[in-house]
Amino acid sequence: MLKLAKLPDRTPTRITITVSADLNQALCDYQKLYAATYGASEKIADLIPFMLEAFLDSDRAFAKARKEGLPEVENDKSARRSRSSRAGDAEPASHVAQVASQPQED
């Protein structure tokens, strides 16, 4: 048996999210502060995975639950899709911003 275990799946997964205008502004502000701090401009989309990883790594309750075993939860995507497509359920477009659609400062 080799000392090095089989490498985990490293295939990136694309996830598209919609954020509020306030969160989008906070992400833009964070991007500017990051550039000023490190002298390197990064796209918001490149910062977000590291921000999420840092958040999850710092959540003790999450780490404990993962170690002990997560509860089983029904994961029915079709039910979520049908609920979100009903009239009145979706937020007005003026209240959301696509991260990918925001101009990135380089």
C-alpha positions as CSV (number, residue, x, y, z in Angstrom):
1,M,0.0,0.0,0.0
2,L,1.3,3.5,-0.9
3,K,1.8,6.1,1.8
4,L,-0.1,8.5,-0.3
5,A,-3.8,7.7,-0.4
6,K,-5.8,8.0,-3.6
7,L,-6.4,11.7,-4.3
8,P,-9.9,13.0,-3.8
9,D,-12.1,14.2,-6.7
10,R,-10.9,17.6,-7.6
11,T,-13.4,18.3,-10.4
12,P,-14.6,21.9,-9.9
13,T,-18.4,22.4,-9.6
14,R,-20.0,25.5,-10.9
15,I,-22.7,26.9,-8.6
16,T,-24.7,30.0,-9.7
17,I,-26.2,32.1,-6.9
18,T,-28.2,35.3,-6.7
19,V,-27.3,37.7,-3.9
20,S,-29.0,40.8,-2.6
21,A,-27.8,44.2,-3.7
22,D,-26.4,44.8,-0.2
23,L,-24.4,41.6,-0.2
24,N,-23.2,42.4,-3.7
25,Q,-21.9,45.8,-2.5
26,A,-20.2,44.2,0.5
27,L,-18.5,41.7,-1.8
28,C,-17.3,44.6,-4.0
29,D,-16.1,46.4,-0.9
30,Y,-14.2,43.3,0.2
31,Q,-12.7,42.9,-3.2
32,K,-11.3,46.5,-3.0
33,L,-10.0,46.0,0.5
34,Y,-8.4,42.7,-0.5
35,A,-6.6,44.5,-3.4
36,A,-5.5,47.3,-1.1
37,T,-4.2,44.9,1.5
38,Y,-2.4,42.4,-0.7
39,G,-1.6,44.6,-3.8
40,A,-3.3,42.0,-6.0
41,S,-6.7,42.4,-7.6
42,E,-8.8,39.3,-7.7
43,K,-12.3,38.7,-9.2
44,I,-15.1,38.4,-6.7
45,A,-15.9,35.0,-8.2
46,D,-12.4,33.9,-7.3
47,L,-12.6,35.1,-3.8
48,I,-16.0,33.6,-2.9
49,P,-14.8,29.9,-2.7
50,F,-12.1,30.8,-0.3
51,M,-14.4,32.9,1.8
52,L,-16.9,30.1,2.0
53,E,-14.2,27.6,2.9
54,A,-12.9,29.9,5.7
55,F,-16.4,30.3,7.0
56,L,-17.1,26.6,7.0
57,D,-13.7,25.8,8.6
58,S,-14.5,28.3,11.4
59,D,-18.0,26.9,12.2
60,R,-17.4,24.5,15.1
61,A,-21.0,23.2,15.2
62,F,-20.7,22.3,11.5
63,A,-17.4,20.5,12.0
64,K,-18.8,18.5,14.9
65,A,-22.0,17.6,13.0
66,R,-19.9,16.4,10.0
67,K,-17.7,14.3,12.3
68,E,-20.6,12.7,14.1
69,G,-22.7,12.3,11.0
70,L,-25.1,14.6,9.3
71,P,-28.8,14.2,9.7
72,E,-30.7,12.7,6.7
73,V,-32.7,15.5,4.9
74,E,-35.0,15.0,2.0
75,N,-33.3,16.5,-1.1
76,D,-36.0,16.9,-3.7
77,K,-35.0,19.5,-6.3
78,S,-38.2,19.2,-8.2
79,A,-40.2,20.2,-5.2
80,R,-38.0,23.3,-4.7
81,R,-38.3,24.2,-8.4
82,S,-42.1,24.0,-8.4
83,R,-42.4,26.1,-5.2
84,S,-40.1,28.8,-6.5
85,S,-41.9,29.0,-9.8
86,R,-45.3,29.9,-8.3
87,A,-46.4,33.5,-8.8
88,G,-45.6,35.7,-5.8
89,D,-42.8,33.4,-4.5
90,A,-39.9,34.9,-6.4
91,E,-38.2,38.1,-5.2
92,P,-38.6,41.0,-7.6
93,A,-35.5,41.3,-9.9
94,S,-34.8,44.8,-8.5
95,H,-33.9,43.2,-5.1
96,V,-31.3,40.7,-6.4
97,A,-28.0,40.9,-8.2
98,Q,-26.1,38.2,-10.1
99,V,-22.5,38.0,-8.8
100,A,-21.3,37.0,-12.3
101,S,-23.0,40.0,-13.9
102,Q,-21.2,42.6,-11.8
103,P,-18.2,44.3,-13.4
104,Q,-15.0,43.1,-11.9
105,E,-12.2,45.5,-11.2
106,D,-8.8,44.2,-12.2
